[in-house]
Amino acid sequence: MAHADKRTVATDALETLGKIIGASEQRDAIHLAVEPVTAACVLRPGEHVGFVPGGVGIAPPPETVGIVDPFLTRLVQPGERFWLIVYPRQITSLRHVWMHPKFPENADVQPAALTEKEQSAAWIKNFAESVGLGSAVIMGGAQDWLASKRAGQWGEYLSFGGLLEGVSVPDEFWKHYEIVTGETVPDAFRGSFFSCSC
């Protein structure tokens, strides 16, 4: 069984922005998606907001999409324009012309469509982040699992103490793995390679 210390997993600032970080994190620089929007009500810098009638304003948590420019030094008044900073890890395109399911696409600048491989890589990245890991760690774990299965063994499990407790690899992962790697995975090898060492 493969064991690893979570503290040794390399992360960049964008993967941990908005979360409490550990002592091993180092100085970094990030890109954040921003959108020029109009205030529907009085808003404070850094306030969590979403789309409401008349523009952007206070919305219940499931509907919030980002925060008011936190660098403003005064309140934003109704009708004023400001930069909305979109929550990290939410956009679906990695280009400077980005896409997000709750933002209408800019009619003047259409981003290039993601290839099937790019879409699958994005799915794997989102899945990895949802369980607190990086996509390279997930892909490495999948490769180790498949290598052990091909060698006639039970399977090499990925374990990070209690991090993966109650979490499993969904069947959909293997479809995206095949698309990204170009490798065919037999049905008999498609399983969850997560384990908890509690």
N, C-alpha and C positions, 0 to 999 in steps of 0.2 A: 504494500500500500504506500503510495507516495504521500509524504508529509511535507508541509512547508509552513514557515512562519509568516503570518500575514504582514508583518512589519517589513519583510524583505521584498514585497511586491512593489515594483516601481509604479508610481502614479504621477500624472501631471496635475497642475493646479485646477484645470477645468474639470477633471474627474471628481475633485473633492470640494470645489467651490460650493458654498451653501451648507457645508457639513463641518463638524468639529474635526480638526486635523491632528495628526500625531506629531511627535517630536522629530521624525525622520524627514518631514516635508522640507523642501528647499525653495529658495526664491525662483519664481517662474514668471512668465508673461502669458496672457490669454487673449483670445478673441471672444467677444460677446456679440450676439445679434441685437441690433437696435432698430427701432421703427419710429418714424416721426408720426405723432398722433395728437389728437385734440382732447383737451380735458373736458369732461362732461360736468364736473363739479370741482370744488376746491380740493386740491391734492397736496400731500406733503412729500418732500423728497424721500425716496426710498420706500414709499408706500406700495403695498402689493395691490395690483389693479388688474382689471379685465375689461372686455368690451361690454358696454351698456348702451342703452338708447342715448344718442347724442354724442357718442365718442367713447372715451375711456374713463372709467371711474371705479368706485368701490364695488367689488363683486364677491360672491361667496367663494371660498377656497377652491372648489372644483373648477370654477370658471376663470380664476386668475391666470394670467399668462406671463407676468413679469412685474417689474417695479418701476416707479417713477425715477427718472435720473437722480441718483443719490448725491450728485455733486452740485445740485442747485442750492442756492443759499436763501431761497424764499419759497413761499407757497406758490403753487400753480393755480391760476384763477380759471374759472369756466371759460371756455372758448380759446384759451391760450394753447399754443403748440409746444410740445416738449418731446424729448427722447424717451421712449419706452424701452427699457432693457429687458430682453426676453430671458426667462429662466434658463440657466445652463442645462445642457444635455437634452433639450427639447426639440431643437430644430432638426429637420429631416434631410437637409442638404449641408454639405461641408464646404460649400463655396461661399465667396463673399456675398453673392446674390443667394440668399437663403430662403428656405421654405418652412412653414409651420402650419399645421392643420387649422388653426384658428385665425390665421392672417390671410386675407385675399392676396392672390398673386398680383404683382405689379404688371399691368398691361404693357408698359413700355419696355420692360426688361424681363424677358422670359428665361429662367435658368434652364440649362441643359438638363434633359431627363436623366435620372440615374440609371445606369446599366443594371441588369439583373444581378451581376456580381457585386456592384456597389450597394444595392438594396439589401442583399444578403449579408454583406459585411456590416452594414449599419444595424441590421437586426441582431447580429451576434454581439456587436458592441453594446447595444441597448440591454440585451439580456445579461451580458457580463456585468454591466454597471448595476443592474437591478439586484444582483446577488453580492455586490461589493467587490468584484474582481475586474481585471482588465481583459480585453478580448484576447490578447496574446496568451494569457494564463489559461483561459478557457480552451483556446485552440490547441495549446500544448497538451492540456489534459486529455482532450479528445484524441490526439495523435498517440499519446501513451496508452490510452485505453484500447484503441484499435490495434496497436502493435502487440499488446499482450494477448488480445483475443485471437489474432492471427497466429500467434505462437501456441495456441491451444490452452492458454491460461484463463483464469476466472475473469481477469480484467484489472487494469491498474487504476485505482481510484484516486481522485483529487480530494485532498483533505486539508482543511485549515482550522483545526480545532472545532469549535462550535459554530463557526461562521456559516457553514452550509447545512446546519441542522434544519430538517423539515423542508429542504429545497431539493428538487430533482431536475434533471435535464429533460426538457419537453421533447416529444417526438419531432416537433417542427425544427428543432436545432439541426438535426441530421440533414434535412433537406437543404438548409442554408450552408451547412458545412460542405456538402457535395458541390454546391454551386461555387463557393469560394475556392475550394481546393481542386475541383475537377476530378475528385476521387469518388468512386462508387462505394457506398457503404452497404454491405449485405444486411438484410433485415435482422438476421440473427445477432449482429453486432451492435444494433441500435439499442442502446440502453442508457441509463443514467450512470455517469462515472463520478458523481458526487458522493462523498462520505463524510460522516461526522465522527470525530474522535473526541467524545465528551468524557 
